[in-house]
Amino acid sequence: MGGRRRRDRRLWLLAMSVLTPMLWVGQSQLKANIREPEAILVLGGALEREHFAADLAQTYPDLPVWVSSGSNPEYAEWLFQEAKIPQERLHLDYQAVDTVTNFTTIVDDLKAEGIQSVYLVTSDYHMRRAVIIGQIVLGSRDISFRPVAVPSNAPAPETVWRGLRDGARAIVWVLTGRTGSEWGQSISKS
């Protein structure tokens, strides 16, 4: 009888460990489809993303644009000014050092502004990893998102491994407030 209980308990734990993330992702996708985006969030790393976001901002003239560690401020301000995007709609943040910190350094600012949904702009090859991290970090603050992929010349999407690794870092951030990026920086300095 005891062996059967242990087996049933293990099956129950396995089912919960699979179902819980599926339910979280499912409810976040449902929210993303229900909530209209209230801002545009651009992950820095490629100039094409900012150009694309400037065009998107013209399509949605009431949405603020948040750029996380993109091009230098002078260029970004010039680009959005050329696109006739008022300066007060533009929020430039340069705290991020990688994709995980693109989210973790800005999520609380979005929340403080009352933003519950964003258009998430990044390159097509980078989107899988950004979605994994976004579901964890933005989801931890009940912010949903709609991915908007910027076409690129990349031959293939990033590896699943990179997404899983950074997803794990995002979970560590939710639990501890630390992303691990400082460990990587201290290792590279030594």
C-alpha positions, -999 to 999 in steps of 0.1 A, spaced: 0 0 0 28 24 9 45 19 -25 13 28 -43 9 60 -23 45 70 -31 39 63 -68 6 82 -68 23 112 -50 51 112 -75 26 112 -104 7 140 -88 39 160 -83 49 154 -119 15 164 -132 16 196 -111 51 204 -122 40 202 -159 5 217 -155 15 247 -134 38 263 -161 13 254 -188 -15 272 -169 7 302 -163 17 305 -199 -19 299 -210 -34 326 -187 -7 351 -198 -15 344 -234 -52 349 -227 -44 383 -210 -23 393 -239 -52 387 -263 -77 405 -241 -56 435 -230 -48 462 -256 -11 472 -254 -5 504 -236 32 509 -245 59 497 -269 89 479 -253 119 477 -275 148 454 -266 181 470 -276 207 452 -295 200 460 -331 193 494 -348 166 478 -369 145 473 -338 145 510 -330 137 519 -366 109 494 -366 96 507 -332 96 543 -346 73 531 -374 52 512 -350 49 543 -327 36 563 -357 9 536 -361 0 539 -324 3 576 -317 -9 574 -281 15 547 -269 47 556 -251 79 539 -263 104 523 -239 138 514 -253 160 492 -231 197 496 -237 194 505 -274 216 528 -294 232 558 -279 208 585 -266 216 610 -292 209 587 -320 177 573 -304 164 608 -298 172 618 -333 156 587 -348 123 592 -330 123 629 -336 127 622 -373 97 599 -370 78 628 -354 75 610 -321 73 636 -293 101 634 -268 76 629 -239 66 596 -254 102 583 -255 117 565 -224 153 555 -228 168 532 -203 205 521 -204 207 498 -173 205 465 -191 236 445 -200 218 415 -216 184 402 -226 174 392 -190 182 426 -177 164 443 -206 133 431 -188 143 432 -151 156 468 -151 125 482 -167 96 460 -155 90 479 -123 90 513 -141 63 499 -165 43 487 -135 47 521 -117 33 538 -148 2 515 -146 11 497 -179 -5 462 -180 3 452 -216 30 460 -241 40 454 -277 74 435 -273 97 445 -302 128 425 -309 145 407 -338 128 376 -353 158 354 -344 157 367 -308 120 364 -302 118 328 -287 142 338 -259 125 372 -253 91 355 -250 104 330 -224 120 358 -203 90 381 -209 65 355 -197 85 351 -165 96 387 -157 67 407 -171 43 380 -159 56 383 -124 42 419 -124 10 409 -143 21 426 -174 11 409 -206 27 414 -240 22 409 -277 54 399 -296 62 419 -327 92 404 -346 115 426 -366 127 408 -397 164 401 -399 189 384 -420 197 358 -393 199 323 -407 180 307 -378 165 315 -344 187 314 -313 191 280 -297 165 266 -273 194 263 -248 199 301 -247 162 305 -240 161 279 -212 193 293 -196 179 328 -196 145 316 -185 162 300 -155 180 333 -148 146 351 -150 132 327 -124 161 333 -102 154 370 -105 118 366 -96 128 346 -65 159 366 -54 160 399 -72 193 390 -88 198 379 -124 233 365 -122 246 391 -148 269 405 -121 285 371 -117 293 369 -154 307 404 -153 329 396 -124 342 364 -140 350 382 -172 370 409 -153 392 383 -136 
